[in-house]
Amino acid sequence: MVDRLARSFEIPDIAGVYFPQFRKGGQPKYDGFMAVFLQGGASGVSCVLIPDEMEKEYACLQPSDFVGKNPAVWARNFGSDDPIVSMVSLACLNALCRYVISECAFPMDFETDSLGLLAAAQGDVVGMVGLFPQLVDRIKDAGASLVVIEKNEQLVEKFPDAAITLDPSALRDCNKILCTSTTLLNNTIEEILGYCSAGAQISIVGPTAGFFPDPLFKRGVDVVGGTFVHDGDLFFRLIQKGERWGPATRKFCFRKDRYPGAPGHALL
């Protein structure tokens, strides 16, 4: 997808990169994202999921190493086993797609709540990949059963009532699945989708899901919800200060049943 979009559009070079300070033991929420900014203002973000043993490699990253480079070169490396390479690549992929969205005035859905589409009801078995604490009570109040898949063992003790398991095979019994977009960055997405039943309704949401969803829709995903940066300059200032992005961003939703395909999708 990256190669074909890059052939169809003149993607601008990288104008700036933001890397938050490295925090051992995991990044706090306010400092958990890095960002790539293209000439003209298109921006893309990625989670910082770098293990403590790679602190020195992360500290060596310099924005000047990326400025003036074509983001497609990095975006092609998305999915790398190197967490730093994959992190930067996802941000570049998101920035590239953000540019194409504006360049061709791609129709975006800013009205639909991607979380609301889950619509848990009596008798549903909802699988939650990555804990969304704000939704746990809503799902249970609807009379649905809940299974939470996590990689963080500490959350099992912290949220004893959330039915958290480290075993993704529990998704086989779920008819509705809400999955964090972080699975795309830590290379667990294929495993997760492999455990989903054929008829399950699957939603992938998160601020790092800023790319065209064609590959995910081909794999059986029904909904992708992400974050759209509409003011790159303001976003750059906010993320540097560790402040909320709200004034510079909007939530968007891609629905497979209404999605026209990425620009030039015949080539994809």
Long-range contacts (C-beta under 8 A, 24 or more apart in sequence): 1-211, 1-212, 1-214, 1-215, 1-262, 1-268, 2-72, 2-75, 2-76, 2-78, 2-93, 2-96, 3-72, 3-76, 4-264, 4-267, 4-268, 5-72, 5-96, 5-97, 5-100, 5-212, 5-262, 5-263, 5-264, 6-70, 6-72, 6-96, 7-267, 8-263, 8-264, 8-267, 9-99, 9-100, 9-103, 9-104, 9-263, 11-38, 11-70, 11-71, 11-72, 11-96, 11-99, 11-100, 12-38, 12-39, 12-40, 12-42, 12-99, 13-38, 13-39, 13-67, 13-68, 13-69, 13-70, 13-71, 14-38, 14-39, 14-66, 14-67, 14-68, 14-69, 14-70, 14-71, 14-92, 14-95, 15-39, 15-40, 15-67, 16-63, 16-67, 16-236, 17-61, 17-63, 17-66, 17-67, 17-88, 17-91, 18-63, 18-236, 18-239, 18-240, 19-48, 19-58, 19-61, 19-63, 20-48, 20-242, 22-48, 22-50, 22-55, 22-58, 22-59, 24-52, 24-55, 25-52, 30-242, 30-243, 31-242, 33-207, 33-208, 33-239, 34-87, 34-88, 34-91, 35-91, 35-235, 35-236, 35-239, 36-66, 36-71, 36-88, 36-91, 36-92, 36-94, 36-95, 37-95, 37-232, 37-236, 38-71, 38-95, 38-96, 38-98, 38-99, 40-99, 41-231, 41-232, 41-233, 42-95, 42-96, 42-98, 42-99, 42-102, 42-229, 42-232, 43-94, 43-95, 43-98, 43-229, 43-232, 43-235, 43-236, 44-71, 44-90, 44-91, 44-92, 44-93, 44-94, 44-95, 44-96, 44-97, 44-98, 44-210, 44-229, 45-91, 45-94, 45-207, 45-208, 45-210, 45-227, 45-229, 45-239, 46-87, 46-88, 46-89, 46-90, 46-91, 46-94, 46-185, 46-208, 47-87, 47-182, 47-185, 47-208, 48-87, 49-83, 49-87, 49-182, 49-185, 49-186, 50-83, 50-84, 50-87, 51-83, 54-83, 54-84, 57-84, 58-84, 61-88, 71-95, 71-96, 72-96, 79-187, 81-187, 86-185, 86-187, 87-185, 90-184, 90-185, 90-208, 93-210, 93-211, 94-208, 94-210, 94-211, 96-211, 97-210, 97-211, 97-212, 98-210, 98-228, 98-229, 100-212, 100-262, 100-263, 101-228, 104-263, 106-263, 107-260, 108-228, 108-252, 109-252, 109-253, 109-254, 109-255, 109-258, 110-228, 110-250, 110-251, 110-252, 110-253, 111-253, 112-253, 112-255, 113-251, 113-253, 114-203, 114-205, 114-223, 114-224, 114-225, 114-251, 114-253, 115-178, 115-203, 115-205, 115-225, 117-203, 117-223, 117-253, 117-255, 118-176, 118-178, 118-201, 118-203, 120-144, 120-176, 124-175, 124-176, 125-173, 125-174, 125-175, 125-176, 126-174, 126-175, 126-176, 126-177, 126-178, 127-170, 127-171, 127-174, 127-176, 127-177, 127-178, 127-196, 127-200, 128-177, 128-178, 128-179, 129-168, 129-171, 129-177, 129-178, 129-179, 129-180, 129-183, 129-192, 130-179, 130-180, 130-182, 130-183, 131-155, 131-159, 131-162, 131-164, 132-178, 132-180, 133-159, 133-162, 135-178, 136-161, 136-162, 144-176, 147-171, 147-173, 147-174, 149-192, 151-186, 151-188, 168-192, 168-195, 169-195, 170-195, 171-195, 171-196, 171-197, 171-200, 172-196, 172-197, 173-197, 174-200, 175-199, 175-200, 175-201, 176-200, 176-201, 177-201, 177-202, 177-203, 178-203, 178-205, 179-203, 179-204, 179-205, 180-204, 180-205, 180-206, 181-205, 181-206, 181-207, 181-208, 181-209, 181-226, 182-206, 182-208, 184-208, 184-209, 193-219, 193-220, 193-221, 196-220, 207-245, 212-262, 213-254, 213-256, 213-259, 214-261, 214-262, 214-265, 214-268, 217-254, 217-256, 217-259, 221-256, 222-255, 222-256, 222-257, 223-253, 223-254, 223-255, 223-256, 224-253, 224-254, 225-251, 225-252, 225-253, 225-254, 226-251, 226-252, 226-254, 227-251, 227-252, 228-252
